[in-house]
Amino acid sequence: MGYKLVNVMEDRVFRAVGDTLPQLGYCDCERCKSDVAAYTLSRIKPYYIVASENEIISSTTYIDSSYDTEILQTIVQAADVVSAKPNHD
């Protein structure tokens, strides 16, 4: 059985980006969502775990809701930066 290193913040951030951008009126195309997620993940503390290759990982199992405020604040900041210079094709 193999193992993998997983940053469980990725799941949390991608979900929050998908929920937040449309609510705030920002572009929610795949490129903008990815840019906002990359910006956010580069600025928040990662939370790594080791999991078996077949294990299904849920960020709610490992991360409590106290991180949500920081994540949302960083997403809003990221959305402002990305919307100012979008990388649309």
PyMOL CGO cylinders between C-alpha atoms (Angstrom):
from pymol import cmd
from pymol.cgo import CYLINDER

trace = [
    CYLINDER, 0.00, 0.00, 0.00, 1.30, 3.44, -0.92, 0.3, 1, 1, 1, 1, 1, 1,
    CYLINDER, 1.30, 3.44, -0.92, 0.96, 6.71, 0.89, 0.3, 1, 1, 1, 1, 1, 1,
    CYLINDER, 0.96, 6.71, 0.89, 0.61, 10.27, -0.27, 0.3, 1, 1, 1, 1, 1, 1,
    CYLINDER, 0.61, 10.27, -0.27, 1.24, 13.67, 1.25, 0.3, 1, 1, 1, 1, 1, 1,
    CYLINDER, 1.24, 13.67, 1.25, -1.90, 15.84, 1.18, 0.3, 1, 1, 1, 1, 1, 1,
    CYLINDER, -1.90, 15.84, 1.18, -2.39, 19.51, 2.00, 0.3, 1, 1, 1, 1, 1, 1,
    CYLINDER, -2.39, 19.51, 2.00, -5.97, 19.36, 3.29, 0.3, 1, 1, 1, 1, 1, 1,
    CYLINDER, -5.97, 19.36, 3.29, -6.23, 23.15, 3.01, 0.3, 1, 1, 1, 1, 1, 1,
    CYLINDER, -6.23, 23.15, 3.01, -6.47, 22.71, -0.78, 0.3, 1, 1, 1, 1, 1, 1,
    CYLINDER, -6.47, 22.71, -0.78, -9.87, 21.05, -0.52, 0.3, 1, 1, 1, 1, 1, 1,
    CYLINDER, -9.87, 21.05, -0.52, -11.11, 23.68, 1.93, 0.3, 1, 1, 1, 1, 1, 1,
    CYLINDER, -11.11, 23.68, 1.93, -9.88, 26.57, -0.24, 0.3, 1, 1, 1, 1, 1, 1,
    CYLINDER, -9.88, 26.57, -0.24, -11.21, 25.20, -3.55, 0.3, 1, 1, 1, 1, 1, 1,
    CYLINDER, -11.21, 25.20, -3.55, -14.66, 24.67, -2.01, 0.3, 1, 1, 1, 1, 1, 1,
    CYLINDER, -14.66, 24.67, -2.01, -14.67, 28.15, -0.49, 0.3, 1, 1, 1, 1, 1, 1,
    CYLINDER, -14.67, 28.15, -0.49, -13.53, 29.74, -3.76, 0.3, 1, 1, 1, 1, 1, 1,
    CYLINDER, -13.53, 29.74, -3.76, -16.31, 27.98, -5.68, 0.3, 1, 1, 1, 1, 1, 1,
    CYLINDER, -16.31, 27.98, -5.68, -18.90, 29.16, -3.16, 0.3, 1, 1, 1, 1, 1, 1,
    CYLINDER, -18.90, 29.16, -3.16, -17.57, 32.68, -2.64, 0.3, 1, 1, 1, 1, 1, 1,
    CYLINDER, -17.57, 32.68, -2.64, -16.70, 34.11, -6.07, 0.3, 1, 1, 1, 1, 1, 1,
    CYLINDER, -16.70, 34.11, -6.07, -20.25, 33.98, -7.50, 0.3, 1, 1, 1, 1, 1, 1,
    CYLINDER, -20.25, 33.98, -7.50, -21.70, 35.41, -4.28, 0.3, 1, 1, 1, 1, 1, 1,
    CYLINDER, -21.70, 35.41, -4.28, -19.33, 38.37, -4.47, 0.3, 1, 1, 1, 1, 1, 1,
    CYLINDER, -19.33, 38.37, -4.47, -19.98, 38.94, -8.17, 0.3, 1, 1, 1, 1, 1, 1,
    CYLINDER, -19.98, 38.94, -8.17, -16.48, 37.99, -9.34, 0.3, 1, 1, 1, 1, 1, 1,
    CYLINDER, -16.48, 37.99, -9.34, -15.78, 35.94, -12.44, 0.3, 1, 1, 1, 1, 1, 1,
    CYLINDER, -15.78, 35.94, -12.44, -16.00, 32.26, -11.56, 0.3, 1, 1, 1, 1, 1, 1,
    CYLINDER, -16.00, 32.26, -11.56, -14.50, 30.72, -14.68, 0.3, 1, 1, 1, 1, 1, 1,
    CYLINDER, -14.50, 30.72, -14.68, -12.06, 27.86, -14.08, 0.3, 1, 1, 1, 1, 1, 1,
    CYLINDER, -12.06, 27.86, -14.08, -9.00, 30.06, -14.69, 0.3, 1, 1, 1, 1, 1, 1,
    CYLINDER, -9.00, 30.06, -14.69, -10.10, 32.76, -12.24, 0.3, 1, 1, 1, 1, 1, 1,
    CYLINDER, -10.10, 32.76, -12.24, -11.05, 30.17, -9.60, 0.3, 1, 1, 1, 1, 1, 1,
    CYLINDER, -11.05, 30.17, -9.60, -7.66, 28.51, -9.99, 0.3, 1, 1, 1, 1, 1, 1,
    CYLINDER, -7.66, 28.51, -9.99, -5.82, 31.84, -9.81, 0.3, 1, 1, 1, 1, 1, 1,
    CYLINDER, -5.82, 31.84, -9.81, -7.72, 32.85, -6.67, 0.3, 1, 1, 1, 1, 1, 1,
    CYLINDER, -7.72, 32.85, -6.67, -7.08, 29.43, -5.10, 0.3, 1, 1, 1, 1, 1, 1,
    CYLINDER, -7.08, 29.43, -5.10, -3.35, 29.60, -5.93, 0.3, 1, 1, 1, 1, 1, 1,
    CYLINDER, -3.35, 29.60, -5.93, -3.06, 33.11, -4.46, 0.3, 1, 1, 1, 1, 1, 1,
    CYLINDER, -3.06, 33.11, -4.46, -4.93, 32.02, -1.34, 0.3, 1, 1, 1, 1, 1, 1,
    CYLINDER, -4.93, 32.02, -1.34, -2.98, 28.80, -0.83, 0.3, 1, 1, 1, 1, 1, 1,
    CYLINDER, -2.98, 28.80, -0.83, 0.28, 30.71, -1.20, 0.3, 1, 1, 1, 1, 1, 1,
    CYLINDER, 0.28, 30.71, -1.20, -0.67, 32.98, 1.70, 0.3, 1, 1, 1, 1, 1, 1,
    CYLINDER, -0.67, 32.98, 1.70, -2.27, 30.70, 4.28, 0.3, 1, 1, 1, 1, 1, 1,
    CYLINDER, -2.27, 30.70, 4.28, -0.55, 28.11, 6.42, 0.3, 1, 1, 1, 1, 1, 1,
    CYLINDER, -0.55, 28.11, 6.42, -0.64, 24.62, 4.86, 0.3, 1, 1, 1, 1, 1, 1,
    CYLINDER, -0.64, 24.62, 4.86, -1.94, 21.64, 6.83, 0.3, 1, 1, 1, 1, 1, 1,
    CYLINDER, -1.94, 21.64, 6.83, -0.33, 18.43, 5.60, 0.3, 1, 1, 1, 1, 1, 1,
    CYLINDER, -0.33, 18.43, 5.60, -1.28, 14.88, 6.44, 0.3, 1, 1, 1, 1, 1, 1,
    CYLINDER, -1.28, 14.88, 6.44, -0.12, 11.47, 5.26, 0.3, 1, 1, 1, 1, 1, 1,
    CYLINDER, -0.12, 11.47, 5.26, -2.90, 9.31, 3.83, 0.3, 1, 1, 1, 1, 1, 1,
    CYLINDER, -2.90, 9.31, 3.83, -3.11, 5.98, 2.10, 0.3, 1, 1, 1, 1, 1, 1,
    CYLINDER, -3.11, 5.98, 2.10, -3.48, 6.23, -1.67, 0.3, 1, 1, 1, 1, 1, 1,
    CYLINDER, -3.48, 6.23, -1.67, -7.07, 4.95, -1.55, 0.3, 1, 1, 1, 1, 1, 1,
    CYLINDER, -7.07, 4.95, -1.55, -8.17, 7.04, 1.43, 0.3, 1, 1, 1, 1, 1, 1,
    CYLINDER, -8.17, 7.04, 1.43, -10.81, 9.69, 0.84, 0.3, 1, 1, 1, 1, 1, 1,
    CYLINDER, -10.81, 9.69, 0.84, -9.74, 12.90, 2.55, 0.3, 1, 1, 1, 1, 1, 1,
    CYLINDER, -9.74, 12.90, 2.55, -12.19, 15.42, 3.97, 0.3, 1, 1, 1, 1, 1, 1,
    CYLINDER, -12.19, 15.42, 3.97, -10.82, 18.73, 5.18, 0.3, 1, 1, 1, 1, 1, 1,
    CYLINDER, -10.82, 18.73, 5.18, -13.56, 18.91, 7.81, 0.3, 1, 1, 1, 1, 1, 1,
    CYLINDER, -13.56, 18.91, 7.81, -12.02, 15.88, 9.53, 0.3, 1, 1, 1, 1, 1, 1,
    CYLINDER, -12.02, 15.88, 9.53, -8.70, 17.66, 10.02, 0.3, 1, 1, 1, 1, 1, 1,
    CYLINDER, -8.70, 17.66, 10.02, -9.38, 21.39, 10.06, 0.3, 1, 1, 1, 1, 1, 1,
    CYLINDER, -9.38, 21.39, 10.06, -11.77, 23.15, 12.39, 0.3, 1, 1, 1, 1, 1, 1,
    CYLINDER, -11.77, 23.15, 12.39, -13.86, 26.14, 11.37, 0.3, 1, 1, 1, 1, 1, 1,
    CYLINDER, -13.86, 26.14, 11.37, -11.48, 28.63, 13.01, 0.3, 1, 1, 1, 1, 1, 1,
    CYLINDER, -11.48, 28.63, 13.01, -9.53, 28.71, 9.72, 0.3, 1, 1, 1, 1, 1, 1,
    CYLINDER, -9.53, 28.71, 9.72, -12.60, 29.76, 7.72, 0.3, 1, 1, 1, 1, 1, 1,
    CYLINDER, -12.60, 29.76, 7.72, -12.32, 33.47, 8.51, 0.3, 1, 1, 1, 1, 1, 1,
    CYLINDER, -12.32, 33.47, 8.51, -8.68, 33.64, 7.41, 0.3, 1, 1, 1, 1, 1, 1,
    CYLINDER, -8.68, 33.64, 7.41, -9.47, 31.64, 4.27, 0.3, 1, 1, 1, 1, 1, 1,
    CYLINDER, -9.47, 31.64, 4.27, -12.41, 33.87, 3.32, 0.3, 1, 1, 1, 1, 1, 1,
    CYLINDER, -12.41, 33.87, 3.32, -10.49, 37.09, 3.96, 0.3, 1, 1, 1, 1, 1, 1,
    CYLINDER, -10.49, 37.09, 3.96, -7.64, 35.86, 1.80, 0.3, 1, 1, 1, 1, 1, 1,
    CYLINDER, -7.64, 35.86, 1.80, -10.04, 34.75, -0.95, 0.3, 1, 1, 1, 1, 1, 1,
    CYLINDER, -10.04, 34.75, -0.95, -11.59, 38.24, -1.07, 0.3, 1, 1, 1, 1, 1, 1,
    CYLINDER, -11.59, 38.24, -1.07, -8.12, 39.78, -1.28, 0.3, 1, 1, 1, 1, 1, 1,
    CYLINDER, -8.12, 39.78, -1.28, -7.16, 37.29, -4.01, 0.3, 1, 1, 1, 1, 1, 1,
    CYLINDER, -7.16, 37.29, -4.01, -10.35, 37.97, -5.96, 0.3, 1, 1, 1, 1, 1, 1,
    CYLINDER, -10.35, 37.97, -5.96, -9.59, 41.69, -5.95, 0.3, 1, 1, 1, 1, 1, 1,
    CYLINDER, -9.59, 41.69, -5.95, -6.06, 41.05, -7.27, 0.3, 1, 1, 1, 1, 1, 1,
    CYLINDER, -6.06, 41.05, -7.27, -7.18, 38.54, -9.91, 0.3, 1, 1, 1, 1, 1, 1,
    CYLINDER, -7.18, 38.54, -9.91, -10.11, 40.65, -11.13, 0.3, 1, 1, 1, 1, 1, 1,
    CYLINDER, -10.11, 40.65, -11.13, -7.79, 43.63, -11.57, 0.3, 1, 1, 1, 1, 1, 1,
    CYLINDER, -7.79, 43.63, -11.57, -5.65, 41.62, -14.01, 0.3, 1, 1, 1, 1, 1, 1,
    CYLINDER, -5.65, 41.62, -14.01, -7.54, 38.50, -15.11, 0.3, 1, 1, 1, 1, 1, 1,
    CYLINDER, -7.54, 38.50, -15.11, -5.66, 35.84, -17.06, 0.3, 1, 1, 1, 1, 1, 1,
    CYLINDER, -5.66, 35.84, -17.06, -8.50, 34.94, -19.40, 0.3, 1, 1, 1, 1, 1, 1,
    CYLINDER, -8.50, 34.94, -19.40, -7.48, 33.35, -22.67, 0.3, 1, 1, 1, 1, 1, 1,
]
cmd.load_cgo(trace, "trace")
